[in-house]
Amino acid sequence: MVEAIAIFAAGVFAWTFLEYLIHGWLGHTFHSFATRLHWVHHRDPHAVFTVGAWLPIAILWTTLAVVFRFSSWMILLSGAVAGFAAYELLHYRIHFCRPGGPVADYLRSRHLAHHESHPDRCFGVTSAIWDLAFGTEPLDADLTALYESMRSRAPLTGPTNLYKLKRYMMPFPLASGLARPRERSRLDA
């Protein structure tokens, strides 16, 4: 039991590194599939969820759970998936809620600073550990002042991009049929 908890925690920790790689390297440093998707969020912070990843991750996790059951690798993957779920929740709260304590306040301030003026810094949303390790965590006095100014920012209001989930939850022909009425063709007449 203790071993399983340690492996699960290692999976959550592994997620923090994946998050840094996806956000920092694939979203900002290199031009990749993630760059365009990530810039949508920078242009419109209401697009806070990575909805397009939810279904593939759920299918992958379910398939591997059936095949590998409760193996150490599956427990590790479950920790990483739990880290991703925590990331999605925290990222939503950063943009749409007031922080509930000093850690949330710090994470919110640095993420908003990333959006506002340091897109090449503060890549970790759930943790600053990899920013510290790779030198992308600004440590100067100017940033302290910027963090303070971000603390006074009001949370966003209005809808998120969660409505896009419906397009991933239905088979494609059915989803497109519900999205717009079918036009009658001359063959139907």
Phi, psi and omega per residue, in radians:
M1 nan -0.797 3.120
V2 -1.115 -0.685 3.120
E3 -1.102 -0.746 3.135
A4 -1.107 -0.705 3.116
I5 -1.130 -0.719 3.123
A6 -1.130 -0.704 3.125
I7 -1.172 -0.737 3.093
F8 -1.051 -0.796 3.113
A9 -1.084 -0.649 3.080
A10 -1.115 -0.615 3.074
G11 -1.145 -0.725 3.085
V12 -1.098 -0.752 3.111
F13 -1.108 -0.721 3.099
A14 -1.049 -0.625 3.097
W15 -1.033 -0.709 -3.103
T16 -1.040 -0.612 3.092
F17 -1.262 -0.757 3.077
L18 -1.025 -0.752 3.111
E19 -1.009 -0.799 3.121
Y20 -1.083 -0.782 3.137
L21 -1.099 -0.824 -3.101
I22 -1.131 -0.861 -3.082
H23 -1.253 -0.929 -3.024
G24 -1.291 -0.868 -3.029
W25 -1.522 -0.872 -3.104
L26 -1.369 -0.505 -3.115
G27 -1.558 -0.475 -3.045
H28 -2.197 -0.864 -2.970
T29 -1.285 -0.849 -3.123
F30 -1.925 2.672 3.048
H31 -1.493 2.023 -3.087
S32 -2.474 -3.070 3.085
F33 -1.006 -0.510 -3.075
A34 -1.411 -0.366 -3.049
T35 -1.056 -0.933 -3.115
R36 -1.087 -0.741 3.133
L37 -1.094 -0.696 -3.105
H38 -1.233 -0.639 -3.134
W39 -1.188 -0.382 3.014
V40 -1.050 -0.747 3.128
H41 -1.175 -0.655 3.112
H42 -1.167 -0.655 3.101
R43 -1.264 -0.629 -3.136
D44 -2.368 1.653 -3.117
P45 -1.060 -0.225 3.042
H46 -1.140 -0.426 3.093
A47 -1.418 1.215 -2.941
V48 -1.587 -0.437 -3.055
F49 -1.685 2.532 3.025
T50 -1.639 1.114 -3.023
V51 -0.985 -0.653 -3.121
G52 -1.105 -0.295 3.128
A53 -1.596 -0.328 -3.028
W54 -1.067 -0.913 -3.081
L55 -1.145 -0.821 3.083
P56 -1.025 -0.693 3.116
I57 -1.150 -0.736 3.123
A58 -1.107 -0.737 3.128
I59 -1.150 -0.788 3.120
L60 -1.067 -0.839 -3.115
W61 -1.081 -0.794 -3.120
T62 -1.101 -0.782 3.132
T63 -1.066 -0.828 -3.137
L64 -1.179 -0.578 3.103
A65 -1.143 -0.663 3.104
V66 -1.157 -0.730 -3.083
V67 -1.334 -0.810 -2.998
F68 -1.806 -0.067 3.136
R69 0.855 -2.208 -3.073
F70 -1.812 0.775 3.082
S71 -1.243 2.903 3.130
S72 -1.039 -0.694 3.131
W73 -1.137 -0.635 3.136
M74 -1.231 -0.640 3.081
I75 -1.148 -0.715 3.091
L76 -1.075 -0.820 3.110
L77 -1.079 -0.695 3.112
S78 -1.072 -0.669 3.066
G79 -1.117 -0.718 3.108
A80 -1.147 -0.705 3.110
V81 -1.162 -0.687 3.072
A82 -1.109 -0.657 3.064
G83 -1.088 -0.707 3.089
F84 -1.104 -0.765 3.118
A85 -1.087 -0.723 3.106
A86 -1.127 -0.681 3.078
Y87 -1.033 -0.835 -3.123
E88 -1.047 -0.775 3.133
L89 -1.138 -0.811 -3.125
L90 -1.136 -0.723 3.140
H91 -1.087 -0.710 3.060
Y92 -1.063 -0.858 -3.096
R93 -1.102 -0.624 3.112
I94 -1.029 -0.747 -3.067
H95 -1.509 -0.507 -2.969
F96 -2.032 -0.042 -3.092
C97 -2.344 2.708 2.981
R98 -1.296 2.505 -3.138
P99 -1.135 2.572 -3.102
G100 -1.756 0.141 3.142
G101 3.099 3.136 -3.044
P102 -1.140 -0.623 3.127
V103 -1.187 -0.819 3.107
A104 -1.087 -0.658 3.120
D105 -1.112 -0.771 3.121
Y106 -1.108 -0.851 -3.122
L107 -1.100 -0.691 3.124
R108 -1.151 -0.815 -3.114
S109 -1.043 -0.779 -3.104
R110 -1.255 -0.594 3.104
H111 -1.218 -0.706 3.089
L112 -1.163 -0.589 3.053
A113 -1.130 -0.650 3.063
H114 -1.033 -0.791 3.122
H115 -1.175 -0.747 -2.986
E116 -1.289 -0.872 -2.987
S117 -2.551 -0.091 -3.103
H118 -2.253 1.114 -3.114
P119 -1.165 -0.254 3.107
D120 -1.722 0.255 -3.124
R121 -2.408 2.948 3.018
C122 0.973 0.947 -3.111
F123 -1.344 -0.526 3.135
G124 -1.273 2.244 3.096
V125 -1.661 -0.741 -3.103
T126 -1.550 -0.229 -3.093
S127 -2.823 2.631 3.069
A128 -1.713 0.053 -2.988
I129 -1.046 -0.751 -3.097
W130 -1.344 -0.510 3.022
D131 -1.113 -0.711 3.089
L132 -1.143 -0.741 -3.109
A133 -1.154 -0.647 -3.069
F134 -1.784 0.121 3.056
G135 1.318 0.405 3.114
T136 -1.849 0.235 3.052
E137 -1.784 1.884 3.133
P138 -1.144 2.393 -3.083
L139 -2.145 0.290 -3.078
D140 -1.583 2.968 -3.095
A141 -1.161 -0.554 3.116
D142 -1.058 -0.663 -3.137
L143 -1.196 -0.623 3.086
T144 -1.017 -0.762 3.094
A145 -1.134 -0.680 3.114
L146 -1.140 -0.755 3.079
Y147 -0.981 -0.774 3.139
E148 -1.073 -0.714 3.130
S149 -1.185 -0.558 3.126
M150 -1.226 -0.521 -3.132
R151 -1.063 -0.497 -3.112
S152 -1.490 -0.087 -3.136
R153 -1.145 2.324 3.067
A154 -1.287 2.547 3.063
P155 -1.110 2.714 3.084
L156 -1.164 2.702 3.004
T157 -2.183 2.941 3.130
G158 1.679 -3.092 -3.050
P159 -1.354 2.725 2.992
T160 -1.651 -2.961 3.057
N161 -1.621 0.331 -3.125
L162 -1.116 -0.430 3.123
Y163 -1.035 -0.401 -3.135
K164 -1.215 -0.253 -3.126
L165 -1.039 -0.602 -3.092
K166 -1.049 -0.534 -3.119
R167 -1.249 -0.383 3.123
Y168 -1.630 -0.203 -3.045
M169 -1.629 -0.181 -3.136
M170 -2.041 2.643 3.037
P171 -0.991 2.533 -3.015
F172 -0.962 -0.815 -3.138
P173 -1.107 -0.695 3.124
L174 -1.152 -0.759 -3.130
A175 -1.098 -0.729 -3.138
S176 -1.235 -0.539 3.098
G177 -1.196 -0.564 3.118
L178 -1.420 -0.404 -3.076
A179 -1.247 -0.606 3.120
R180 -2.550 2.514 -3.136
P181 -1.104 2.541 3.132
R182 -1.282 2.297 3.109
E183 -1.463 2.471 3.088
R184 -1.330 2.337 3.071
S185 -1.762 2.970 3.125
R186 -1.130 -0.423 3.136
L187 -1.233 -0.492 3.135
D188 -1.299 -0.363 -3.048
A189 -1.351 nan nan
